Each structure stands twice: as C-alpha cells, then as structure tokens.
C-alpha cells in the first residue's frame, strides 16, 4: 500500500481515553486531486528495525453497529522517492 503518513495529536477532550493520544493516518491519492484516509491508528509506538524503514505499532479501531473492536497493528513504513500513483 502506498500513501502519505501523517502523525497528529488527538485532544483528550474528544477521545474516550481522556488523555492526549498520538494518531497516525495513512492517506492515498484518490482520483486526480483528492486524498482518501485509508487507515487510522491511535497510540503509536516506534519499534526498532533493521533496514531502511520504521515499524509503527498501535491500535486500529473498527466499529459496526453498536460494537467496537480494537485491533493491534504493526506497519512497516518505507520512504520512497517515486511519485504516488492512484
């Protein structure tokens, strides 16, 4: 999956954890001039890795109806110099 990685801070007033959380969002090109958020992950932690990338571990939330699931995710992110293609 190719995209743009953005790291932001979530305010404690608007999340259920009642503490400031970091959030990682993966965005991908959609059509010619728009971006679409593919996968948000909260409370990320950088993990040591060998090579040219970085490992980011965190929690991804999925909701359906009145249920919420928390999935632990680990992403391997590698920088690229090639332009993003839709």
N, CA, C and O atoms as a GROMACS GRO file, in nm:
protein
  344
    1UNK      N    1   0.085  -0.116   0.000
    1UNK     CA    2   0.000   0.000   0.000
    1UNK      C    3   0.090   0.123   0.000
    1UNK      O    4   0.183   0.131   0.081
    2UNK      N    5   0.065   0.217  -0.087
    2UNK     CA    6   0.145   0.339  -0.096
    2UNK      C    7   0.057   0.456  -0.053
    2UNK      O    8  -0.060   0.464  -0.088
    3UNK      N    9   0.117   0.548   0.024
    3UNK     CA   10   0.040   0.663   0.068
    3UNK      C   11   0.127   0.762   0.143
    3UNK      O   12   0.249   0.751   0.146
    4UNK      N   13   0.061   0.858   0.202
    4UNK     CA   14   0.126   0.962   0.282
    4UNK      C   15   0.092   0.936   0.428
    4UNK      O   16  -0.025   0.920   0.463
    5UNK      N   17   0.192   0.933   0.512
    5UNK     CA   18   0.175   0.906   0.654
    5UNK      C   19   0.174   1.039   0.729
    5UNK      O   20   0.265   1.120   0.714
    6UNK      N   21   0.071   1.061   0.811
    6UNK     CA   22   0.062   1.184   0.891
    6UNK      C   23   0.045   1.146   1.038
    6UNK      O   24  -0.035   1.060   1.072
    7UNK      N   25   0.122   1.214   1.123
    7UNK     CA   26   0.114   1.191   1.267
    7UNK      C   27   0.061   1.318   1.331
    7UNK      O   28   0.119   1.426   1.314
    8UNK      N   29  -0.050   1.307   1.405
    8UNK     CA   30  -0.112   1.422   1.470
    8UNK      C   31  -0.142   1.387   1.616
    8UNK      O   32  -0.130   1.271   1.657
    9UNK      N   33  -0.180   1.487   1.693
    9UNK     CA   34  -0.215   1.466   1.833
    9UNK      C   35  -0.366   1.483   1.848
    9UNK      O   36  -0.424   1.579   1.798
   10UNK      N   37  -0.429   1.388   1.919
   10UNK     CA   38  -0.572   1.394   1.947
   10UNK      C   39  -0.592   1.458   2.085
   10UNK      O   40  -0.526   1.419   2.181
   11UNK      N   41  -0.681   1.553   2.093
   11UNK     CA   42  -0.709   1.622   2.219
   11UNK      C   43  -0.786   1.530   2.314
   11UNK      O   44  -0.876   1.458   2.272
   12UNK      N   45  -0.750   1.534   2.441
   12UNK     CA   46  -0.818   1.449   2.540
   12UNK      C   47  -0.966   1.480   2.553
   12UNK      O   48  -1.043   1.395   2.597
   13UNK      N   49  -1.008   1.601   2.517
   13UNK     CA   50  -1.149   1.638   2.528
   13UNK      C   51  -1.236   1.567   2.424
   13UNK      O   52  -1.358   1.562   2.440
   14UNK      N   53  -1.176   1.511   2.319
   14UNK     CA   54  -1.257   1.450   2.214
   14UNK      C   55  -1.231   1.300   2.196
   14UNK      O   56  -1.274   1.243   2.096
   15UNK      N   57  -1.161   1.236   2.289
   15UNK     CA   58  -1.143   1.090   2.277
   15UNK      C   59  -1.184   1.022   2.407
   15UNK      O   60  -1.190   1.086   2.512
   16UNK      N   61  -1.212   0.893   2.399
   16UNK     CA   62  -1.262   0.818   2.515
   16UNK      C   63  -1.154   0.783   2.616
   16UNK      O   64  -1.187   0.742   2.728
   17UNK      N   65  -1.028   0.797   2.581
   17UNK     CA   66  -0.920   0.762   2.673
   17UNK      C   67  -0.896   0.870   2.778
   17UNK      O   68  -0.830   0.845   2.879
   18UNK      N   69  -0.950   0.989   2.755
   18UNK     CA   70  -0.935   1.102   2.847
   18UNK      C   71  -0.789   1.139   2.870
   18UNK      O   72  -0.751   1.183   2.978
   19UNK      N   73  -0.707   1.120   2.766
   19UNK     CA   74  -0.568   1.162   2.769
   19UNK      C   75  -0.527   1.198   2.626
   19UNK      O   76  -0.588   1.152   2.530
   20UNK      N   77  -0.426   1.278   2.615
   20UNK     CA   78  -0.378   1.313   2.482
   20UNK      C   79  -0.318   1.189   2.417
   20UNK      O   80  -0.238   1.118   2.478
   21UNK      N   81  -0.356   1.164   2.293
   21UNK     CA   82  -0.307   1.048   2.218
   21UNK      C   83  -0.247   1.095   2.086
   21UNK      O   84  -0.291   1.193   2.027
   22UNK      N   85  -0.146   1.024   2.043
   22UNK     CA   86  -0.098   1.044   1.907
   22UNK      C   87  -0.182   0.958   1.814
   22UNK      O   88  -0.236   0.855   1.854
   23UNK      N   89  -0.191   1.003   1.690
   23UNK     CA   90  -0.268   0.931   1.590
   23UNK      C   91  -0.189   0.929   1.461
   23UNK      O   92  -0.130   1.030   1.422
   24UNK      N   93  -0.187   0.815   1.394
   24UNK     CA   94  -0.120   0.801   1.266
   24UNK      C   95  -0.227   0.774   1.161
   24UNK      O   96  -0.309   0.683   1.178
   25UNK      N   97  -0.228   0.852   1.055
   25UNK     CA   98  -0.324   0.834   0.946
   25UNK      C   99  -0.248   0.804   0.818
   25UNK      O  100  -0.148   0.868   0.788
   26UNK      N  101  -0.298   0.707   0.743
   26UNK     CA  102  -0.242   0.675   0.612
   26UNK      C  103  -0.338   0.727   0.507
   26UNK      O  104  -0.455   0.689   0.504
   27UNK      N  105  -0.289   0.815   0.421
   27UNK     CA  106  -0.370   0.876   0.315
   27UNK      C  107  -0.318   0.830   0.180
   27UNK      O  108  -0.197   0.813   0.162
   28UNK      N  109  -0.408   0.809   0.085
   28UNK     CA  110  -0.369   0.769  -0.050
   28UNK      C  111  -0.436   0.860  -0.151
   28UNK      O  112  -0.543   0.916  -0.125
   29UNK      N  113  -0.373   0.874  -0.268
   29UNK     CA  114  -0.431   0.955  -0.375
   29UNK      C  115  -0.562   0.890  -0.421
   29UNK      O  116  -0.571   0.769  -0.435
   30UNK      N  117  -0.661   0.974  -0.443
   30UNK     CA  118  -0.793   0.929  -0.487
   30UNK      C  119  -0.834   1.019  -0.602
   30UNK      O  120  -0.845   1.140  -0.585
   31UNK      N  121  -0.856   0.961  -0.718
   31UNK     CA  122  -0.880   1.036  -0.840
   31UNK      C  123  -0.758   1.122  -0.869
   31UNK      O  124  -0.646   1.077  -0.847
   32UNK      N  125  -0.775   1.244  -0.918
   32UNK     CA  126  -0.658   1.322  -0.958
   32UNK      C  127  -0.617   1.427  -0.856
   32UNK      O  128  -0.499   1.463  -0.849
   33UNK      N  129  -0.710   1.478  -0.777
   33UNK     CA  130  -0.674   1.589  -0.690
   33UNK      C  131  -0.719   1.573  -0.546
   33UNK      O  132  -0.713   1.669  -0.468
   34UNK      N  133  -0.765   1.454  -0.507
   34UNK     CA  134  -0.814   1.436  -0.370
   34UNK      C  135  -0.736   1.326  -0.301
   34UNK      O  136  -0.672   1.242  -0.365
   35UNK      N  137  -0.743   1.327  -0.168
   35UNK     CA  138  -0.680   1.223  -0.087
   35UNK      C  139  -0.790   1.152  -0.009
   35UNK      O  140  -0.892   1.212   0.024
   36UNK      N  141  -0.769   1.024   0.020
   36UNK     CA  142  -0.865   0.945   0.097
   36UNK      C  143  -0.791   0.879   0.213
   36UNK      O  144  -0.684   0.821   0.195
   37UNK      N  145  -0.850   0.889   0.334
   37UNK     CA  146  -0.788   0.826   0.451
   37UNK      C  147  -0.814   0.676   0.445
   37UNK      O  148  -0.928   0.632   0.437
   38UNK      N  149  -0.706   0.598   0.450
   38UNK     CA  150  -0.719   0.453   0.441
   38UNK      C  151  -0.725   0.386   0.577
   38UNK      O  152  -0.809   0.300   0.600
   39UNK      N  153  -0.636   0.424   0.666
   39UNK     CA  154  -0.628   0.352   0.793
   39UNK      C  155  -0.577   0.444   0.903
   39UNK      O  156  -0.462   0.487   0.898
   40UNK      N  157  -0.661   0.474   1.003
   40UNK     CA  158  -0.611   0.547   1.119
   40UNK      C  159  -0.565   0.450   1.228
   40UNK      O  160  -0.624   0.344   1.246
   41UNK      N  161  -0.460   0.488   1.299
   41UNK     CA  162  -0.410   0.406   1.410
   41UNK      C  163  -0.379   0.500   1.526
   41UNK      O  164  -0.315   0.604   1.507
   42UNK      N  165  -0.424   0.464   1.646
   42UNK     CA  166  -0.401   0.551   1.761
   42UNK      C  167  -0.295   0.493   1.854
   42UNK      O  168  -0.265   0.374   1.851
   43UNK      N  169  -0.240   0.582   1.934
   43UNK     CA  170  -0.139   0.546   2.035
   43UNK      C  171  -0.020   0.472   1.974
   43UNK      O  172   0.017   0.365   2.023
   44UNK      N  173   0.042   0.528   1.868
   44UNK     CA  174   0.150   0.457   1.800
   44UNK      C  175   0.279   0.454   1.882
   44UNK      O  176   0.306   0.543   1.963
   45UNK      N  177   0.357   0.349   1.860
   45UNK     CA  178   0.488   0.331   1.922
   45UNK      C  179   0.585   0.295   1.811
   45UNK      O  180   0.556   0.208   1.729
   46UNK      N  181   0.701   0.361   1.809
   46UNK     CA  182   0.804   0.327   1.711
   46UNK      C  183   0.885   0.209   1.764
   46UNK      O  184   0.931   0.211   1.878
   47UNK      N  185   0.902   0.107   1.681
   47UNK     CA  186   0.976  -0.013   1.721
   47UNK      C  187   1.107  -0.020   1.645
   47UNK      O  188   1.115   0.025   1.531
   48UNK      N  189   1.211  -0.075   1.707
   48UNK     CA  190   1.340  -0.086   1.637
   48UNK      C  191   1.329  -0.185   1.522
   48UNK      O  192   1.260  -0.287   1.531
   49UNK      N  193   1.400  -0.154   1.414
   49UNK     CA  194   1.402  -0.242   1.298
   49UNK      C  195   1.534  -0.225   1.224
   49UNK      O  196   1.599  -0.121   1.235
   50UNK      N  197   1.572  -0.326   1.152
   50UNK     CA  198   1.690  -0.318   1.067
   50UNK      C  199   1.644  -0.277   0.928
   50UNK      O  200   1.535  -0.315   0.885
   51UNK      N  201   1.724  -0.200   0.859
   51UNK     CA  202   1.689  -0.168   0.721
   51UNK      C  203   1.652  -0.023   0.702
   51UNK      O  204   1.688   0.064   0.782
   52UNK      N  205   1.581   0.002   0.594
   52UNK     CA  206   1.555   0.139   0.550
   52UNK      C  207   1.417   0.192   0.589
   52UNK      O  208   1.376   0.296   0.538
   53UNK      N  209   1.346   0.127   0.677
   53UNK     CA  210   1.213   0.172   0.713
   53UNK      C  211   1.198   0.188   0.863
   53UNK      O  212   1.297   0.189   0.936
   54UNK      N  213   1.074   0.201   0.908
   54UNK     CA  214   1.046   0.204   1.050
   54UNK      C  215   0.919   0.126   1.076
   54UNK      O  216   0.829   0.122   0.993
   55UNK      N  217   0.914   0.064   1.193
   55UNK     CA  218   0.796  -0.011   1.235
   55UNK      C  219   0.715   0.076   1.329
   55UNK      O  220   0.768   0.134   1.424
   56UNK      N  221   0.586   0.086   1.302
   56UNK     CA  222   0.494   0.161   1.388
   56UNK      C  223   0.388   0.063   1.436
   56UNK      O  224   0.318   0.002   1.356
   57UNK      N  225   0.375   0.049   1.568
   57UNK     CA  226   0.273  -0.038   1.627
   57UNK      C  227   0.169   0.050   1.695
   57UNK      O  228   0.203   0.154   1.752
   58UNK      N  229   0.044   0.009   1.689
   58UNK     CA  230  -0.062   0.086   1.752
   58UNK      C  231  -0.194   0.011   1.747
   58UNK      O  232  -0.198  -0.108   1.718
   59UNK      N  233  -0.302   0.082   1.776
   59UNK     CA  234  -0.435   0.023   1.783
   59UNK      C  235  -0.523   0.083   1.675
   59UNK      O  236  -0.533   0.205   1.661
   60UNK      N  237  -0.586  -0.005   1.599
   60UNK     CA  238  -0.681   0.038   1.497
   60UNK      C  239  -0.821   0.001   1.546
   60UNK      O  240  -0.844  -0.111   1.590
   61UNK      N  241  -0.913   0.096   1.538
   61UNK     CA  242  -1.049   0.073   1.584
   61UNK      C  243  -1.139   0.041   1.466
   61UNK      O  244  -1.126   0.100   1.358
   62UNK      N  245  -1.231  -0.055   1.486
   62UNK     CA  246  -1.329  -0.089   1.385
   62UNK      C  247  -1.465  -0.090   1.453
   62UNK      O  248  -1.480  -0.152   1.558
   63UNK      N  249  -1.563  -0.023   1.395
   63UNK     CA  250  -1.695  -0.021   1.456
   63UNK      C  251  -1.798  -0.071   1.355
   63UNK      O  252  -1.789  -0.046   1.235
   64UNK      N  253  -1.897  -0.142   1.408
   64UNK     CA  254  -2.009  -0.190   1.328
   64UNK      C  255  -2.130  -0.198   1.421
   64UNK      O  256  -2.129  -0.271   1.520
   65UNK      N  257  -2.232  -0.124   1.387
   65UNK     CA  258  -2.349  -0.121   1.474
   65UNK      C  259  -2.314  -0.061   1.608
   65UNK      O  260  -2.261   0.050   1.615
   66UNK      N  261  -2.344  -0.133   1.716
   66UNK     CA  262  -2.314  -0.083   1.850
   66UNK      C  263  -2.189  -0.148   1.909
   66UNK      O  264  -2.166  -0.139   2.030
   67UNK      N  265  -2.108  -0.212   1.826
   67UNK     CA  266  -1.987  -0.280   1.874
   67UNK      C  267  -1.862  -0.211   1.821
   67UNK      O  268  -1.861  -0.157   1.710
   68UNK      N  269  -1.756  -0.214   1.903
   68UNK     CA  270  -1.626  -0.159   1.864
   68UNK      C  271  -1.520  -0.265   1.892
   68UNK      O  272  -1.514  -0.323   2.000
   69UNK      N  273  -1.435  -0.289   1.792
   69UNK     CA  274  -1.324  -0.382   1.807
   69UNK      C  275  -1.194  -0.305   1.802
   69UNK      O  276  -1.181  -0.210   1.725
   70UNK      N  277  -1.098  -0.347   1.883
   70UNK     CA  278  -0.964  -0.288   1.881
   70UNK      C  279  -0.868  -0.392   1.825
   70UNK      O  280  -0.859  -0.504   1.877
   71UNK      N  281  -0.797  -0.356   1.720
   71UNK     CA  282  -0.700  -0.446   1.657
   71UNK      C  283  -0.561  -0.387   1.675
   71UNK      O  284  -0.539  -0.270   1.644
   72UNK      N  285  -0.468  -0.467   1.725
   72UNK     CA  286  -0.328  -0.424   1.732
   72UNK      C  287  -0.268  -0.442   1.594
   72UNK      O  288  -0.281  -0.548   1.533
   73UNK      N  289  -0.203  -0.338   1.546
   73UNK     CA  290  -0.144  -0.340   1.413
   73UNK      C  291   0.004  -0.306   1.423
   73UNK      O  292   0.046  -0.234   1.513
   74UNK      N  293   0.083  -0.357   1.331
   74UNK     CA  294   0.222  -0.317   1.315
   74UNK      C  295   0.242  -0.287   1.167
   74UNK      O  296   0.220  -0.373   1.082
   75UNK      N  297   0.284  -0.166   1.138
   75UNK     CA  298   0.306  -0.124   0.999
   75UNK      C  299   0.456  -0.110   0.975
   75UNK      O  300   0.528  -0.055   1.058
   76UNK      N  301   0.502  -0.160   0.862
   76UNK     CA  302   0.638  -0.135   0.816
   76UNK      C  303   0.629  -0.023   0.713
   76UNK      O  304   0.568  -0.040   0.607
   77UNK      N  305   0.688   0.090   0.744
   77UNK     CA  306   0.682   0.208   0.657
   77UNK      C  307   0.819   0.234   0.598
   77UNK      O  308   0.920   0.238   0.669
   78UNK      N  309   0.823   0.250   0.467
   78UNK     CA  310   0.948   0.278   0.397
   78UNK      C  311   0.933   0.404   0.314
   78UNK      O  312   0.833   0.420   0.244
   79UNK      N  313   1.031   0.493   0.321
   79UNK     CA  314   1.025   0.614   0.238
   79UNK      C  315   1.049   0.578   0.091
   79UNK      O  316   1.117   0.480   0.060
   80UNK      N  317   0.993   0.659   0.002
   80UNK     CA  318   1.013   0.638  -0.141
   80UNK      C  319   1.033   0.772  -0.209
   80UNK      O  320   0.985   0.875  -0.161
   81UNK      N  321   1.103   0.771  -0.319
   81UNK     CA  322   1.122   0.894  -0.396
   81UNK      C  323   1.036   0.894  -0.521
   81UNK      O  324   1.033   0.993  -0.595
   82UNK      N  325   0.965   0.784  -0.546
   82UNK     CA  326   0.878   0.777  -0.663
   82UNK      C  327   0.748   0.852  -0.636
   82UNK      O  328   0.699   0.850  -0.523
   83UNK      N  329   0.692   0.918  -0.738
   83UNK     CA  330   0.565   0.987  -0.717
   83UNK      C  331   0.452   0.887  -0.689
   83UNK      O  332   0.455   0.773  -0.736
   84UNK      N  333   0.354   0.933  -0.613
   84UNK     CA  334   0.241   0.848  -0.579
   84UNK      C  335   0.150   0.834  -0.699
   84UNK      O  336   0.122   0.932  -0.769
   85UNK      N  337   0.103   0.712  -0.724
   85UNK     CA  338   0.013   0.686  -0.836
   85UNK      C  339  -0.121   0.640  -0.783
   85UNK      O  340  -0.126   0.559  -0.690
   86UNK      N  341  -0.231   0.690  -0.840
   86UNK     CA  342  -0.363   0.642  -0.794
   86UNK      C  343  -0.388   0.498  -0.828
   86UNK      O  344  -0.493   0.444  -0.796
   0.00000   0.00000   0.00000
